[in-house]
Amino acid sequence: MRAPTSPRATRAVAAAAIACAAVCVPRLAHAQCVDDELKNELIGGRHYRGVEDRLFTKAFRHEISVMGGYYAADLYSSNWLASGAYTFHFSEDLALEASFAYTRFRSAVTDTYEARYPEVQITQSTNNPGKLYFGHIVWSFAYGKVRWMGGGISRFDFNLALGAGVTDDSTALGVTGSAGLGAKLYFGKWFALRWDVRDHLLREALLGDEHLVNDILVTVGASMFIPFGG
C-alpha cells in the first residue's frame, strides 16, 4: 500500500509551487511589456517594411511650367530660349506634354561675310524669330527621395521624353523630331523645379542648301501642379 502523505510534506510542496509562480509571473509580465514597448517603437519610427504614402503624387493632375534656357543651334548661332508647357499626368509614370518656345535664329557667318564683302548683299534674312510647337509623351522611369539638412524629405524623378512638332521659322522644312532627358525635384504638395535637355532633329535650308541638323535645347524652370492639395 502507498504510504499517506504527511501534512508537513503537502505544505512544503504548496509553498514551493507558490514561490515558483511568484518568480515566473513577473518575468513573463516583464517580457510581455518589453515586447509591447519594442513593437510600439518600431511602428512609431516606421522601422518596418510595408506600404508608405508617396511624398508627392502626380497621377491625374495638371502641370503648368515656365522655363528658360539655351538653344544650341547646329546651323545658326546659339541663342537664348523662353518656353512654357502644359502636362497632364495619366499616372505616376506616364504623361502627355504640350509646349511652346520662342527664340531667334541668327547666323553670325552671314553677318561676317556681308561685313567683309559689302558689295555682296544676302537677300535672305538670317535674323528671324523662331517659334517651336511640340508635343511629347513623358515617361518617368526612376525616382527617389532626398533628405535635407533640416530633416525635411523631398522627392525627385528622372524622365524620358519623345515627341515631334513644328519649328516655325523661314528655313525649317517639315516635321521636327524631338527626344530628351529630364529631371524634377518636388517640394510640398504642388511645386517642383525641373531640368530638361532636348535634341531636335530637322531639315533646314540656308542660302539655297538643305541641311539635316541636330539642335540642342537646355532649359531650367519651375512647375505648379493642380489641384494644389495633391
C-alpha positions in Angstrom: 0.0 0.0 0.0 1.0 3.6 -0.7 2.1 5.5 2.4 -0.1 8.5 3.2 1.4 11.9 2.6 2.0 13.8 5.7 0.5 17.3 6.2 4.0 18.8 6.5 5.1 17.4 3.1 1.9 18.7 1.5 2.5 22.2 2.9 6.2 22.1 1.6 5.1 21.3 -1.9 2.4 24.0 -1.9 4.9 26.6 -0.7 7.4 25.6 -3.4 4.7 26.0 -6.1 3.7 29.4 -4.8 7.3 30.6 -4.8 7.9 29.4 -8.3 4.7 31.2 -9.5 5.8 34.4 -7.7 9.1 34.3 -9.6 7.9 33.2 -13.1 4.8 35.5 -13.4 6.7 38.8 -13.0 9.3 37.6 -15.6 6.6 36.7 -18.1 4.9 40.1 -17.5 8.1 41.9 -17.9 8.9 40.1 -21.2 5.4 40.9 -22.5 5.9 44.6 -21.5 9.3 44.7 -23.4 7.7 43.1 -26.5 4.9 45.7 -26.5 7.3 48.6 -26.0 9.5 47.4 -28.9 6.5 47.0 -31.1 5.3 50.5 -30.4 8.7 51.9 -31.0 9.1 50.1 -34.3 5.6 51.2 -35.5 6.1 54.8 -34.3 9.5 55.0 -36.1 8.3 53.2 -39.2 11.2 50.8 -39.0 9.3 48.1 -40.8 8.6 47.0 -44.4 5.2 48.0 -45.7 3.3 50.4 -47.9 4.0 54.1 -47.4 2.3 57.1 -48.8 4.0 58.9 -51.6 5.5 62.3 -50.6 4.2 63.8 -53.9 1.6 62.5 -56.2 1.2 63.3 -59.9 -1.5 61.0 -61.2 -4.5 62.8 -62.8 -3.0 66.2 -62.1 -2.3 69.2 -64.4 1.2 70.7 -64.5 1.9 74.2 -65.7 5.6 75.0 -66.3 7.6 78.1 -67.1 11.2 77.7 -68.4 14.2 79.4 -69.9 17.5 78.3 -71.2 19.9 78.0 -74.1 19.3 77.0 -77.8 22.4 75.5 -79.3 21.7 75.5 -83.0 23.6 73.4 -85.5 23.2 75.7 -88.5 22.7 79.0 -86.7 24.4 80.9 -83.9 23.3 79.8 -80.4 20.8 82.0 -78.6 18.5 82.3 -75.6 15.2 80.4 -75.3 12.0 81.1 -73.4 9.3 78.4 -73.2 6.1 77.2 -71.4 4.5 73.8 -71.1 1.2 72.1 -70.1 1.4 68.5 -68.9 -1.4 66.1 -67.9 -0.3 63.1 -65.9 -2.2 59.9 -66.5 -0.3 58.1 -63.8 2.8 58.4 -61.7 4.8 57.2 -64.7 3.2 58.5 -67.9 2.2 62.0 -69.1 1.4 64.0 -72.2 3.1 67.4 -72.6 2.3 70.3 -75.0 4.9 73.1 -75.2 5.7 76.4 -76.9 9.1 78.1 -77.1 10.4 81.3 -78.6 13.9 82.1 -79.7 15.7 83.9 -82.6 17.6 82.2 -85.4 20.6 84.3 -86.3 23.7 83.4 -88.4 26.9 85.2 -87.4 28.6 83.8 -90.5 26.5 85.7 -93.0 26.9 88.9 -90.9 30.7 88.4 -91.1 30.5 87.7 -94.9 28.5 90.9 -95.6 30.9 93.0 -93.4 33.9 91.6 -95.4 32.2 92.0 -98.8 29.9 94.9 -98.6 29.2 94.8 -102.4 27.5 91.4 -101.8 24.2 91.5 -100.1 22.4 88.4 -98.9 18.7 88.8 -99.6 17.6 86.0 -97.3 17.3 87.2 -93.7 19.3 85.4 -91.2 17.9 87.0 -88.0 14.4 85.6 -87.8 12.1 84.9 -84.9 11.6 81.2 -84.2 8.5 79.6 -82.7 8.5 76.0 -81.6 5.3 74.0 -81.1 5.8 70.5 -79.7 4.1 67.5 -78.1 5.8 64.8 -76.1 5.0 61.7 -74.2 6.9 61.7 -71.0 7.9 58.5 -69.1 9.2 58.8 -65.5 11.5 55.8 -65.3 13.2 56.3 -61.9 12.5 58.3 -58.7 14.0 58.7 -55.3 14.0 60.8 -52.1 16.5 63.2 -50.7 16.7 64.3 -47.0 17.7 67.9 -46.4 19.9 69.0 -43.5 16.9 70.4 -41.7 15.2 67.0 -41.7 12.7 67.5 -44.5 12.3 65.0 -47.3 11.7 65.8 -51.0 11.0 63.5 -53.9 12.8 63.6 -57.3 12.5 61.7 -60.5 14.1 61.3 -63.9 12.2 61.1 -67.2 12.5 60.4 -70.9 10.6 62.5 -73.5 9.8 61.5 -77.1 7.7 63.6 -79.5 7.5 65.8 -82.5 6.5 69.2 -83.6 7.0 72.2 -85.8 9.9 74.7 -85.9 8.3 77.8 -87.3 10.9 79.9 -89.0 11.9 80.8 -92.6 14.3 77.9 -93.0 12.9 74.8 -91.3 11.4 72.1 -93.6 8.8 69.5 -92.5 8.3 68.0 -89.1 10.9 68.2 -86.3 11.6 65.1 -84.2 12.4 65.5 -80.5 13.9 63.3 -77.8 15.5 64.1 -74.4 16.1 63.6 -70.7 14.7 65.5 -67.8 14.6 65.6 -64.0 12.2 67.2 -61.5 12.6 67.9 -57.8 9.3 68.2 -55.8 8.6 70.4 -52.8 5.4 70.4 -50.7 2.3 69.3 -52.5 2.2 71.4 -55.7 5.6 72.9 -56.5 8.6 71.5 -58.5 11.8 72.5 -60.1 12.7 71.0 -63.5 15.7 70.5 -65.8 15.4 69.4 -69.4 17.7 68.6 -72.3 16.0 68.0 -75.7 17.6 67.1 -79.1 15.7 68.4 -82.1 16.3 66.7 -85.5 15.1 68.7 -88.5 15.9 69.8 -92.0 16.8 73.4 -92.7 17.6 75.4 -95.9 20.1 78.2 -95.8 21.4 80.1 -98.8 20.0 77.5 -101.2 21.4 74.5 -99.4 19.5 71.9 -97.4 21.0 70.5 -94.2 20.0 67.8 -91.7 20.7 69.3 -88.3 20.6 68.5 -84.6 19.7 71.4 -82.3 20.1 71.0 -78.5 17.8 72.8 -76.1 18.8 73.1 -72.4 16.2 74.6 -70.1 15.5 75.0 -66.4 12.3 76.1 -64.8 9.5 75.8 -62.3 6.2 73.9 -62.3 3.0 74.1 -60.3 0.5 71.2 -60.0 -3.3 71.5 -60.0 -5.2 70.6 -57.8 -2.8 72.1 -55.2 -3.6 69.6 -52.5 -2.4 66.6 -54.4 
